[in-house]
């Protein structure tokens, strides 16, 4: 699943906007990212893994790697 879809699903599940996510990220990490910058990274598929982890964290989630079940 592309990051764009995963982030959209997570935002919908949490009933928050990207604006609110950026606000939470900026408060937590003491920086001044913009909604436009984050939106562009998500849409272009250039969002870094650590930023995706930060987004998940401020929404109360963790990213987990789960092995595929073997089909044998």
N, C-alpha and C positions, 0 to 999 in steps of 0.2 A: 504494500500500500504506500503510495507516495506521501511524503511528509505533509503536503498541503491538505490532503484528505484527512489524515490522522489528526492534525491540529484543528481542522474544522469540526470534526466529530467530537473531540475533547471539549472545545468551546461550547458546543451545543449541549453536551452532557452536563457541563458545569453551569450552563445558562449565564455565561459571561461574554463580554465583547473583547475584541483584540485590544481595544483602548484600555479596558480594565486590566488586562494581562500586562500590558506595557507599564501601566501605573504601578502595579504590584512588583514587577521586576525592578523598576527604577528605585522604588522604596527599599526593597530588600538588598540590592547590590549598589546602592548609592551612585547611580549614574543617570544619564539623561537620554536614553534611547527614544526614538520616535516611532509612532504607530506606522508611519509610511515606510520607514526603513525595515521594520520587522515584517510588514506585509509584503514588501518587495522580495525579501529573502525567502519567505514562505512560497510566494507565487513562482519565483524563479527556480525553486528547488535548491537554493544555496544556503539554507539554514544549517548551521553547524550542529553537530550532535550535542555538544555541551549546552547550547542555547535551547535545544529541544528538551534536554533534561531540566533546565531552569524553568521552562514553561510548565512542564509537568509538575515540578515541585511546587510552584506557587499555586497550582490548581489542586494540590493534594494527591498527586499521582507519582508513581515511579515508572521508569521504563524497564521492562524485564525481558531478558532473552530466554526464550523457551525452545528447547530442542524439538524438531519435527518428529512425529511418530513415524517409525519405519513402516513401509508398506509391504513388508515380507511376511 
